[in-house]
Amino acid sequence: MEQRPFGEGIVDDQPAFGTNSFAENPEPRVPCVLILDVSSSMAGDPIKQLNDGLICYKDELTADSLASKRVEVSVVTFGSEVNTVVDYTTSEGFFPPKLEANGLTYMGQAVNQAIDSLEARKQEYKNAGISYYRPWIFLITDGAPNDSNWEQAAQRAVEGDKAKSFSMYCVGVEGADFETLAKFCVLEPLKLQGLRFRDLFLWLSSSQQSVSRSTPGDEVPLENPTVGDGWATASV
């Protein structure tokens, strides 16, 4: 798995605090958007395990004194509707939603909404003089997109990743269309082992803790989740 030099994505602006929240917490930010499939095929144990994984993710971020100040989480869900159910917040304000599965798979619209929100958030950082690391987008699905704009969204995701505007990760649950999912990311999409959402979010939190402790220009090695008893396997 390619090791991302997240640290080189940090902005070197000096803090000039423009909002109360940034004034109270001027730490550089690691923004992360979780794009989560809540279509009807996720009903039952998959959505339950996903919900449990989100709770674990919050707990792990909160337990790390630096990551709790630096990692900002946003959650975008998609079924027949696309909703931002958690806007950018550090772990203190992150209350994992109880997701319910229903509807179709409007993945393209969700990816566009996530990228739009990241661009807006980065502008808010710049306006407030807050430095930030290269953002993460984490897409999790068990299906294939069935909205009309998904190919444009996939191209936008790949171009943004190549331009280092963000790092795009795609994870497929059993039943996912990996050939289509691969169109959304530069790196090969990963296949979740069973329903190991908890292990996935433990890895995500641990990786972001490492990034949050790095300094500008550092290359941060990430543990390969396909090695040993990792939570993922290669999709091909």
Secondary structure, 3 states (H helix, E strand, C coil): CCCCCHHHHCCCCCCCCCCHHHHHCCCCEEEEEEEEECCHHHCCHHHHHHHHHHHHHHHHHHHCCCHHHHEEEEEEEECCCEEEEEEEECHHHCCCCCCCCCCCCCHHHHHHHHHHHHHHHHHHHHHHCCCECCCEEEEEECCCCCCCCHHHHHHHHHHHHHCCCCEEEEEECCCCCHHHHHHHCCCCCEEECCCCHHHHHHHHHHHHHHHHCCCCCCCCCCCCCCCCCCCEEECC
